[in-house]
Amino acid sequence: MKLHLSFFSHYITLFLLLLIMSSSCSSKEVVDLIVHNAHVYTVDEKFSQKEAFAIRDGKFVAVGKSKEILKKYTSPRIVDAQKNYVLPGLIDAHAHLYWLGQKLEEADVSGAKSLEEVISILQQYRESNPDKKWLKGYGWNQNNWTPATLPTKELLDEAFPDIPVFLKRIDEHVALVNQKALSEARITKYSKMPKGGTLGEYEENEENKEKGLKGLNGLLYETAINLATEKMPPVTEDEMKRAFQGAEKTCFQNGVTSVGDALMDKKMFELLDTMHREGSLKLRIYVMIDPTEENQEYFLEKGTIKTERLHAGALKLFADGTLGSYGAAMLEPYSDDETAYGAMWRSTDEYRQLIKKFAGKGFQVNTHCIGDSANRIFLDLYGEFLGKEENKNKDLRWRIEHAQVIHHDDLEKFKTFKVIPSVQPTHAISDMPWVETRLGKVRVRHAYTYRELYEQNNMIAFGTDFPIEAVNPFATFHAAVARQDGLGNPKEGFQMENAVSREVALKAMTIWAAHAAFEENEKGSIEAGKFADFIIIDTDIMNTDNRLLRNTHVLQTYVNGEMVYISDF
């Protein structure tokens, strides 16, 4: 009898222990995901660092120390970050998703050191893609060639007499085509020119006369590029889907969870909306609208459109072209070509009317401005609207995209009118080998002035302008804080007086980029109530040596608490 009671007593004790343990577990809140044992840069108001967080229904519900989070919450999915570093999902404030996706299917000639090398790459590409009806490539940059002069079509005509060739310059503002492409697109010097576009022609000189070179030289500037693209075989919906999905994959691999798409039309927007709804695309996208007649009719009728992952909220205007192609509108002529000033794409009144239309419907206004003349014209034009008494206290957040060369008399206008500079730090690094030649020693000091721009409103947004620059956001970070290329040149940094701190750089790629899209209350930091977009990386970018920043490796990327990328590194 004593043995029986002892045995029974043992089971009672076990039962009570299990009951206590069960009660303890059931007292914890169940969440979808817990991440702990991490170094978390929250980018909250205090720029605080934490160790762990819990996620439910796609949003952060708590952020704190590992012990606190594990004590309060339980989950079927618990990630031990193994002391790696966590950042909010990175936001590229200015990029081109579809162009990136397209380029995955085209010939990359960005590494070519001459037109002859471009042709060699194209020939190899044609052999690998024999069914292509047009040969398309991207990325040439005559500033990397010797001599650094814009190419013309005669070598393309010789190498490819039987197939149209279309090659976009690295900045996407100039294309080089061969005669076959001109003929198929029916482009002549008498073609009706879109606003802002021009066709290149051979100079009338003895050398060209002897070679028999006259008429169009194959260069299409700015909107004249559309004369060729409109005559290419139409892109199917499946091709567009693959382009967006390819671009998204590249973004997630690089830790980018949100993108400001800096030129979009109705057709693309509707496709993205469908893809988001069916779950075939997960990237968050802020849309800047190309003001074609069709797009104006569609978006002005609907007004701003917002879902959790897609937000059409801005008008995108182009003031001018780029420095690399002498298209940026300058107050004084280019230092290496006294006949060139660049040009504005439209008249000031045309811009004014577009701004009135879209601003009246609640859209933000974001304008591409490179040259100091373009920046002055648009800062003053913005001032006509933003300086009005009824607008002074409104939170409109109009942006200047690129803000590349700013005359010192115009800098304070960013502060006066509360204009957000949306810049691309890697542009400064790509341009630094030749930009002093183009602008001169004095004027170049007023180019890529990111610290001065930040100081106007203690706010700046960073992007890459991909695919013009690489998607890698850690190259952006490095360029902003070290002002060096990937090899660490120049050792002293390029115009280091305009480098920014690491805290400013990270905010510009997260919370301030979200603010620049009116989305800071839902993303851009790791805080309770915000979308659970975050990345796990292997490098402490806030403290590591500058030389290691570009090699930062993304281990995992999450959107809405869902893992969308894991490295096999």
C-alpha positions as CSV (number, residue, x, y, z in Angstrom):
1,M,0.0,0.0,0.0
2,K,2.8,2.4,0.8
3,L,4.5,1.7,-2.6
4,H,1.2,2.4,-4.3
5,L,0.7,5.7,-2.5
6,S,4.3,6.8,-3.2
7,F,3.9,6.0,-6.9
8,F,0.6,7.9,-7.0
9,S,2.2,10.9,-5.2
10,H,5.0,10.9,-7.8
11,Y,2.5,11.3,-10.6
12,I,0.6,14.1,-8.8
13,T,3.9,16.0,-8.5
14,L,4.6,15.5,-12.2
15,F,1.1,16.6,-13.2
16,L,1.4,19.8,-11.1
17,L,4.8,20.6,-12.6
18,L,3.4,20.2,-16.2
19,L,0.4,22.3,-15.2
20,I,2.6,25.1,-14.0
21,M,4.7,24.9,-17.1
22,S,1.7,24.9,-19.3
23,S,0.2,27.8,-17.5
24,S,3.5,29.7,-17.9
25,C,3.5,29.1,-21.7
26,S,-0.1,29.9,-22.1
27,S,0.4,33.3,-20.3
28,K,2.8,34.3,-23.1
29,E,1.3,36.1,-26.1
30,V,1.6,34.2,-29.4
31,V,3.1,36.1,-32.3
32,D,4.1,35.1,-35.8
33,L,7.8,35.7,-35.5
34,I,10.4,36.5,-32.9
35,V,13.9,37.7,-33.7
36,H,16.4,37.8,-30.8
37,N,20.1,37.9,-30.0
38,A,20.7,40.7,-32.5
39,H,22.2,44.1,-32.7
40,V,19.2,46.1,-33.8
41,Y,19.5,49.7,-35.1
42,T,15.9,50.7,-34.8
43,V,16.3,54.2,-36.4
44,D,13.6,55.4,-34.0
45,E,13.5,59.0,-32.8
46,K,16.3,58.3,-30.3
47,F,18.2,56.2,-32.8
48,S,18.2,53.5,-30.1
49,Q,19.7,50.0,-30.3
50,K,17.8,46.9,-29.1
51,E,18.3,43.2,-29.2
52,A,15.0,41.6,-30.2
53,F,11.4,42.2,-31.5
54,A,8.1,40.3,-32.0
55,I,5.9,40.4,-35.1
56,R,2.2,39.7,-35.5
57,D,0.1,40.2,-38.6
58,G,2.9,41.7,-40.6
59,K,3.8,44.4,-38.0
60,F,6.2,44.9,-35.2
61,V,4.3,44.5,-31.8
62,A,7.3,45.0,-29.4
63,V,10.9,45.9,-29.5
64,G,13.3,45.4,-26.6
65,K,15.9,43.2,-24.9
66,S,16.0,39.5,-25.8
67,K,15.1,38.4,-22.3
68,E,12.1,40.7,-22.2
69,I,10.7,39.6,-25.6
70,L,11.3,35.9,-25.0
71,K,9.6,36.1,-21.6
72,K,6.5,37.9,-22.9
73,Y,6.0,36.3,-26.3
74,T,6.1,32.8,-27.9
75,S,6.1,31.9,-31.5
76,P,6.4,28.8,-33.8
77,R,9.1,30.9,-35.7
78,I,12.0,32.1,-33.6
79,V,15.1,33.4,-35.3
80,D,18.4,33.6,-33.4
81,A,20.2,36.3,-35.2
82,Q,23.5,35.1,-33.7
83,K,24.7,38.6,-32.8
84,N,24.4,39.8,-36.4
85,Y,23.1,43.3,-37.2
86,V,19.5,44.2,-38.0
87,L,18.3,47.4,-39.9
88,P,14.9,48.5,-41.0
89,G,14.2,47.5,-44.6
90,L,16.2,49.8,-46.8
91,I,14.4,52.3,-49.0
92,D,15.7,53.5,-52.3
93,A,14.1,56.9,-52.7
94,H,14.7,57.2,-56.5
95,A,15.1,54.3,-58.9
96,H,13.6,52.7,-62.0
97,L,12.3,49.2,-61.4
98,Y,11.2,48.4,-64.9
99,W,14.4,49.6,-66.5
100,L,16.4,47.4,-64.1
101,G,14.3,44.4,-65.0
102,Q,14.7,45.2,-68.7
103,K,18.5,45.4,-68.4
104,L,18.6,41.8,-67.1
105,E,17.7,40.8,-70.6
106,E,20.0,43.3,-72.5
107,A,23.7,43.5,-73.3
108,D,25.7,45.2,-70.5
109,V,28.3,47.4,-72.2
110,S,29.0,49.5,-69.1
111,G,32.6,48.1,-68.7
112,A,33.6,48.9,-72.3
113,K,36.5,51.3,-72.7
114,S,35.8,52.2,-76.4
115,L,33.1,51.9,-79.0
116,E,35.0,49.0,-80.6
117,E,34.7,47.1,-77.3
118,V,31.0,47.9,-77.2
119,I,30.6,46.3,-80.6
120,S,32.6,43.2,-79.5
121,I,30.2,42.8,-76.5
122,L,27.2,43.2,-78.8
123,Q,28.5,40.6,-81.3
124,Q,28.9,38.1,-78.4
125,Y,25.4,38.9,-77.2
126,R,23.9,38.4,-80.6
127,E,25.5,35.0,-80.9
128,S,23.9,34.0,-77.5
129,N,20.6,35.5,-78.5
130,P,20.0,34.7,-82.2
131,D,16.2,35.3,-82.0
132,K,16.4,38.9,-81.0
133,K,14.8,41.3,-83.5
134,W,16.6,44.3,-82.1
135,L,20.0,44.3,-80.4
136,K,19.7,46.3,-77.2
137,G,22.4,47.3,-74.8
138,Y,23.0,49.7,-72.0
139,G,25.6,51.5,-69.9
140,W,28.1,53.0,-72.4
141,N,29.9,56.1,-71.0
142,Q,32.2,58.0,-73.3
143,N,33.8,59.7,-70.3
144,N,35.6,56.4,-69.7
145,W,36.9,56.3,-73.3
146,T,40.0,57.8,-74.9
147,P,39.2,60.2,-76.5
148,A,36.1,61.1,-74.3
149,T,33.9,62.1,-77.2
150,L,30.3,61.1,-77.9
151,P,30.1,58.2,-80.4
152,T,28.3,58.2,-83.7
153,K,26.8,55.4,-85.7
154,E,29.2,54.6,-88.5
155,L,31.0,51.7,-86.7
156,L,27.6,50.2,-85.8
157,D,26.5,50.5,-89.4
158,E,29.6,48.5,-90.5
159,A,29.3,45.8,-87.8
160,F,25.5,45.4,-87.9
161,P,24.0,46.4,-91.3
162,D,21.2,43.9,-91.1
163,I,19.7,44.3,-87.5
164,P,18.6,47.4,-85.6
165,V,20.9,48.3,-82.7
166,F,19.8,50.5,-79.8
167,L,22.3,51.4,-77.0
168,K,21.4,53.6,-74.1
169,R,24.0,55.7,-72.4
170,I,24.6,55.0,-68.7
171,D,22.4,58.0,-67.6
172,E,19.5,56.9,-69.9
173,H,19.3,60.4,-71.4
174,V,21.1,59.5,-74.7
175,A,20.8,56.6,-77.0
176,L,23.0,55.5,-79.9
177,V,21.4,53.7,-82.8
178,N,22.5,52.4,-86.1
179,Q,21.1,53.3,-89.6
180,K,19.0,50.1,-89.6
181,A,17.3,51.3,-86.4
182,L,16.7,54.8,-87.8
183,S,15.2,53.3,-91.0
184,E,12.9,50.8,-89.2
185,A,11.7,53.5,-86.8
186,R,11.4,55.9,-89.7
187,I,13.4,58.5,-88.0
188,T,14.6,61.4,-90.2
189,K,15.7,65.0,-89.5
190,Y,12.1,65.9,-90.4
191,S,10.5,63.7,-87.7
192,K,8.1,65.4,-85.4
193,M,10.1,65.9,-82.2
194,P,8.7,65.2,-78.7
195,K,9.1,68.1,-76.3
196,G,12.6,68.1,-74.8
197,G,14.1,65.8,-77.5
198,T,16.7,66.4,-80.2
199,L,18.5,64.4,-82.9
200,G,22.2,64.4,-83.3
201,E,23.6,65.3,-86.7
202,Y,27.1,65.1,-88.2
203,E,29.0,68.4,-88.2
204,E,29.5,70.0,-91.6
205,N,33.3,69.9,-91.8
206,E,35.9,68.8,-94.3
207,E,36.7,65.5,-92.5
208,N,33.1,64.4,-92.4
209,K,32.6,65.5,-96.0
210,E,35.6,63.4,-97.1
211,K,34.1,60.4,-95.3
212,G,30.6,61.0,-96.7
213,L,29.1,61.5,-93.3
214,K,26.1,63.8,-93.3
215,G,22.6,64.0,-91.8
216,L,21.7,62.1,-88.6
217,N,24.6,60.6,-86.7
218,G,22.6,58.1,-84.6
219,L,22.4,60.0,-81.3
220,L,19.0,60.4,-79.8
221,Y,18.8,62.9,-77.0
222,E,16.2,62.9,-74.1
223,T,12.6,62.3,-75.3
224,A,13.8,61.7,-78.9
225,I,14.7,58.2,-77.6
226,N,11.0,57.5,-77.7
227,L,11.0,57.8,-81.5
228,A,13.0,54.5,-81.5
229,T,11.4,52.7,-78.5
230,E,7.9,53.2,-79.8
231,K,8.7,51.3,-83.0
232,M,10.3,48.3,-81.3
233,P,8.4,45.1,-81.0
234,P,5.7,45.6,-78.3
235,V,6.5,44.3,-74.8
236,T,4.1,41.6,-73.6
237,E,2.5,41.6,-70.2
238,D,4.4,38.4,-69.3
239,E,7.7,40.2,-70.3
240,M,6.8,43.1,-68.1
241,K,5.9,40.8,-65.2
242,R,9.3,39.0,-65.5
243,A,11.1,42.4,-65.6
244,F,9.4,43.6,-62.4
245,Q,10.0,40.2,-60.7
246,G,13.6,40.2,-61.7
247,A,14.1,43.7,-60.4
248,E,12.4,42.8,-57.1
249,K,14.7,39.8,-56.7
250,T,17.7,42.0,-57.1
251,C,16.3,44.5,-54.6
252,F,15.6,41.8,-51.9
253,Q,19.1,40.4,-52.4
254,N,20.5,43.9,-51.6
255,G,18.2,44.5,-48.6
256,V,16.0,47.0,-50.4
257,T,12.3,46.5,-49.4
258,S,10.8,49.7,-50.7
259,V,11.5,51.7,-53.9
260,G,10.5,55.1,-55.1
261,D,9.9,54.5,-58.8
262,A,10.9,57.7,-60.5
263,L,8.9,57.4,-63.8
264,M,5.8,55.3,-64.2
265,D,2.8,55.1,-66.5
266,K,-0.8,53.9,-66.2
267,K,-0.2,50.5,-67.8
268,M,2.7,49.7,-65.4
269,F,0.9,50.9,-62.4
270,E,-2.2,48.7,-63.1
271,L,0.1,45.7,-63.7
272,L,1.9,46.3,-60.4
273,D,-1.4,46.6,-58.6
274,T,-2.6,43.3,-60.1
275,M,0.7,41.6,-59.2
276,H,0.5,42.8,-55.6
277,R,-3.1,41.6,-55.2
278,E,-2.3,38.2,-56.6
279,G,0.9,37.9,-54.4
280,S,3.4,37.7,-57.3
281,L,5.1,40.9,-56.2
282,K,5.9,41.9,-52.6
283,L,8.2,44.9,-52.9
284,R,6.7,48.2,-51.7
285,I,6.6,50.9,-54.4
286,Y,6.1,54.7,-54.3
287,V,5.1,55.8,-57.8
288,M,6.1,59.1,-59.5
289,I,3.9,59.7,-62.5
290,D,5.1,60.5,-66.0
291,P,2.7,63.3,-67.1
292,T,1.8,61.9,-70.6
293,E,-1.7,62.8,-71.8
294,E,-3.0,59.3,-71.0
295,N,-1.5,59.3,-67.5
296,Q,-2.8,62.7,-66.8
297,E,-6.3,61.7,-67.7
298,Y,-6.1,58.5,-65.5
299,F,-4.4,59.8,-62.4
300,L,-6.0,63.3,-62.3
301,E,-9.4,61.6,-62.3
302,K,-8.5,59.1,-59.6
303,G,-6.2,61.3,-57.5
304,T,-3.6,59.8,-55.2
305,I,-3.9,56.0,-54.9
306,K,-2.6,54.0,-51.9
307,T,-2.5,50.4,-50.8
308,E,-0.2,48.7,-48.3
309,R,2.4,48.1,-51.0
310,L,1.7,50.5,-53.8
311,H,1.3,54.3,-53.6
312,A,0.8,56.6,-56.5
313,G,1.5,60.0,-54.8
314,A,3.8,62.2,-57.0
315,L,4.1,63.9,-60.3
316,K,7.5,63.4,-61.9
317,L,8.9,66.2,-64.0
318,F,12.2,66.5,-65.9
319,A,13.8,70.0,-65.9
320,D,16.9,69.1,-67.9
321,G,19.3,66.3,-68.9
322,T,22.6,65.2,-67.4
323,L,26.2,66.5,-67.0
324,G,27.6,63.4,-68.8
325,S,25.8,64.2,-72.0
326,Y,26.0,68.0,-71.7
327,G,22.2,68.1,-71.3
328,A,22.1,69.6,-67.8
329,A,20.9,73.2,-67.9
330,M,23.7,75.5,-66.7
331,L,23.8,79.2,-65.9
332,E,27.2,79.4,-67.6
333,P,28.6,77.3,-70.4
334,Y,30.4,74.0,-69.8
335,S,34.0,74.4,-69.0
336,D,35.0,71.9,-71.7
337,D,32.6,73.1,-74.3
338,E,31.9,76.9,-74.4
339,T,29.1,76.4,-76.9
340,A,27.1,74.2,-74.6
341,Y,24.7,75.3,-71.8
342,G,22.3,72.3,-71.8
343,A,18.6,72.9,-72.0
344,M,15.3,72.8,-70.2
345,W,12.8,70.3,-71.5
346,R,9.7,72.5,-71.4
347,S,8.9,76.2,-71.0
348,T,8.4,77.5,-67.5
349,D,4.8,78.1,-68.1
350,E,4.2,74.5,-69.3
351,Y,5.8,73.3,-66.0
352,R,3.7,75.7,-64.1
353,Q,0.4,74.4,-65.6
354,L,1.4,70.7,-64.9
355,I,2.2,71.6,-61.3
356,K,-1.2,73.4,-60.9
357,K,-3.0,70.4,-62.2
358,F,-1.4,67.7,-60.1
359,A,-0.8,69.8,-56.9
360,G,-4.5,70.7,-57.0
361,K,-5.3,66.9,-56.8
362,G,-3.0,66.4,-53.8
363,F,0.0,65.0,-55.6
364,Q,3.5,65.7,-54.4
365,V,5.8,67.4,-57.1
366,N,9.2,65.8,-57.7
367,T,11.5,67.2,-60.3
368,H,14.7,66.0,-61.9
369,C,17.1,68.9,-61.7
370,I,20.8,68.5,-62.5
371,G,22.3,71.8,-63.7
372,D,22.4,75.0,-61.6
373,S,20.1,76.8,-64.0
374,A,17.5,74.0,-63.8
375,N,17.7,74.0,-60.0
376,R,17.3,77.8,-59.8
377,I,14.3,77.8,-62.2
378,F,12.5,75.1,-60.3
379,L,13.3,76.3,-56.8
380,D,11.8,79.6,-57.9
381,L,8.9,77.9,-59.5
382,Y,8.2,75.9,-56.4
383,G,8.4,79.1,-54.4
384,E,5.5,80.6,-56.4
385,F,3.3,77.8,-54.9
386,L,5.0,77.0,-51.6
387,G,5.6,80.6,-50.7
388,K,1.9,81.5,-50.8
389,E,0.4,82.4,-47.5
390,E,-2.2,79.5,-47.8
391,N,0.6,77.0,-48.4
392,K,3.1,78.1,-45.8
393,N,1.9,75.7,-43.1
394,K,1.0,72.8,-45.3
395,D,3.1,69.7,-45.3
396,L,3.6,69.3,-49.0
397,R,7.1,67.8,-49.1
398,W,8.0,68.7,-52.7
399,R,11.3,67.3,-53.9
400,I,14.2,68.1,-56.1
401,E,15.5,64.9,-57.5
402,H,19.3,64.8,-57.9
403,A,20.0,68.5,-56.9
404,Q,23.4,68.0,-58.5
405,V,24.7,71.5,-59.1
406,I,23.4,74.3,-56.9
407,H,24.5,77.9,-57.2
408,H,25.4,79.2,-53.7
409,D,22.7,81.9,-54.1
410,D,20.0,79.2,-54.4
411,L,20.9,76.8,-51.6
412,E,18.8,78.5,-48.9
413,K,15.7,78.2,-51.0
414,F,15.5,74.5,-50.0
415,K,15.1,75.8,-46.4
416,T,12.8,78.7,-47.3
417,F,10.3,76.5,-49.2
418,K,10.9,73.3,-47.2
419,V,12.0,71.4,-50.3
420,I,13.4,67.9,-49.8
421,P,16.6,67.1,-51.7
422,S,16.5,63.5,-53.0
423,V,20.0,62.6,-54.1
424,Q,22.2,59.7,-55.2
425,P,25.6,59.6,-53.5
426,T,27.1,57.1,-55.9
427,H,26.5,59.7,-58.8
428,A,29.2,61.8,-57.2
429,I,31.7,58.9,-57.2
430,S,30.9,57.9,-60.7
431,D,31.3,61.4,-62.0
432,M,34.3,62.5,-60.0
433,P,37.0,61.4,-62.5
434,W,35.7,63.9,-65.2
435,V,33.3,66.3,-63.5
436,E,35.9,69.0,-62.7
437,T,36.8,69.2,-66.4
438,R,33.1,69.6,-67.2
439,L,32.3,72.2,-64.5
440,G,35.6,73.9,-63.7
441,K,37.4,74.2,-60.4
442,V,35.1,76.8,-58.9
443,R,31.7,75.5,-60.0
444,V,32.5,71.8,-59.0
445,R,32.6,72.9,-55.4
446,H,28.9,73.5,-55.6
447,A,28.2,70.0,-57.0
448,Y,27.1,67.0,-54.9
449,T,26.8,69.1,-51.8
450,Y,25.0,66.6,-49.7
451,R,25.9,67.9,-46.3
452,E,24.9,71.5,-47.2
453,L,21.6,70.2,-48.6
454,Y,20.9,68.1,-45.5
455,E,21.6,71.1,-43.3
456,Q,18.9,73.2,-44.9
457,N,16.0,71.2,-43.3
458,N,17.9,68.5,-41.4
459,M,16.5,66.1,-43.9
460,I,17.7,64.4,-47.0
461,A,16.6,61.2,-48.9
462,F,19.0,58.8,-50.6
463,G,18.6,56.6,-53.6
464,T,20.7,55.0,-56.3
465,D,18.8,55.8,-59.6
466,F,19.3,52.2,-60.4
467,P,20.0,50.7,-63.0
468,I,22.1,53.8,-63.8
469,E,24.0,53.0,-60.6
470,A,24.2,49.6,-58.9
471,V,21.4,48.6,-56.6
472,N,23.8,48.0,-53.7
473,P,22.7,50.4,-50.9
474,F,25.9,49.9,-49.0
475,A,27.8,51.5,-51.9
476,T,25.4,54.4,-51.4
477,F,26.2,54.5,-47.7
478,H,29.9,54.3,-48.3
479,A,29.8,57.0,-51.0
480,A,27.9,59.3,-48.7
481,V,30.2,59.0,-45.6
482,A,33.6,58.3,-47.2
483,R,33.1,60.0,-50.6
484,Q,35.3,57.2,-52.2
485,D,35.0,54.6,-54.8
486,G,35.1,50.8,-54.2
487,L,38.9,50.9,-54.2
488,G,39.1,53.6,-51.6
489,N,40.0,56.4,-54.0
490,P,40.6,59.2,-53.5
491,K,42.3,58.5,-50.2
492,E,41.3,61.9,-48.8
493,G,37.8,61.6,-50.1
494,F,36.1,63.6,-52.9
495,Q,35.1,67.0,-51.5
496,M,34.9,65.6,-48.0
497,E,33.4,68.9,-46.7
498,N,30.1,67.5,-48.0
499,A,30.3,64.0,-46.5
500,V,27.6,63.1,-44.0
501,S,27.6,61.2,-40.8
502,R,26.7,57.5,-40.6
503,E,23.6,58.3,-38.7
504,V,22.4,60.8,-41.3
505,A,23.2,58.3,-44.1
506,L,21.2,55.5,-42.5
507,K,18.3,57.8,-41.8
508,A,18.4,59.0,-45.4
509,M,18.0,55.4,-46.5
510,T,15.2,54.5,-44.1
511,I,13.0,56.9,-42.1
512,W,13.7,60.0,-44.1
513,A,13.2,58.2,-47.4
514,A,9.9,57.1,-46.0
515,H,9.1,60.6,-44.9
516,A,9.9,61.8,-48.5
517,A,7.0,59.6,-49.6
518,F,4.6,60.4,-46.8
519,E,5.1,56.9,-45.3
520,E,7.1,57.5,-42.2
521,N,4.3,56.4,-39.9
522,E,4.2,52.9,-41.4
523,K,7.8,52.1,-42.3
524,G,11.4,53.3,-42.2
525,S,12.1,52.2,-38.6
526,I,11.7,49.2,-36.3
527,E,8.9,50.3,-34.0
528,A,5.7,48.8,-32.7
529,G,2.9,49.4,-35.1
530,K,5.0,49.7,-38.2
531,F,5.3,47.2,-41.1
532,A,7.8,44.5,-40.2
533,D,10.2,45.2,-43.0
534,F,13.8,44.5,-41.9
535,I,17.1,43.0,-42.9
536,I,19.8,41.0,-41.2
537,I,23.4,41.8,-42.3
538,D,26.8,40.6,-41.3
539,T,28.5,44.0,-40.8
540,D,28.1,46.8,-38.2
541,I,27.9,49.6,-40.7
542,M,27.7,52.2,-38.0
543,N,31.2,51.4,-36.7
544,T,33.2,49.3,-39.1
545,D,36.1,50.6,-41.2
546,N,35.1,52.5,-44.4
547,R,36.9,50.0,-46.5
548,L,34.5,47.2,-45.4
549,L,31.2,49.0,-46.0
550,R,30.6,48.1,-49.6
551,N,31.2,44.4,-48.8
552,T,28.4,44.2,-46.3
553,H,26.5,41.0,-46.9
554,V,22.7,40.8,-46.6
555,L,21.9,37.5,-44.8
556,Q,18.1,37.7,-44.8
557,T,15.4,40.2,-46.0
558,Y,11.9,40.4,-44.6
559,V,8.8,42.2,-45.8
560,N,5.7,42.2,-43.6
561,G,7.4,39.7,-41.4
562,E,7.8,37.3,-44.3
563,M,11.3,36.1,-45.3
564,V,11.6,37.1,-49.0
565,Y,15.4,36.4,-49.3
566,I,18.0,34.2,-47.5
567,S,21.6,34.2,-48.5
568,D,23.4,30.9,-49.3
569,F,26.6,32.7,-48.2
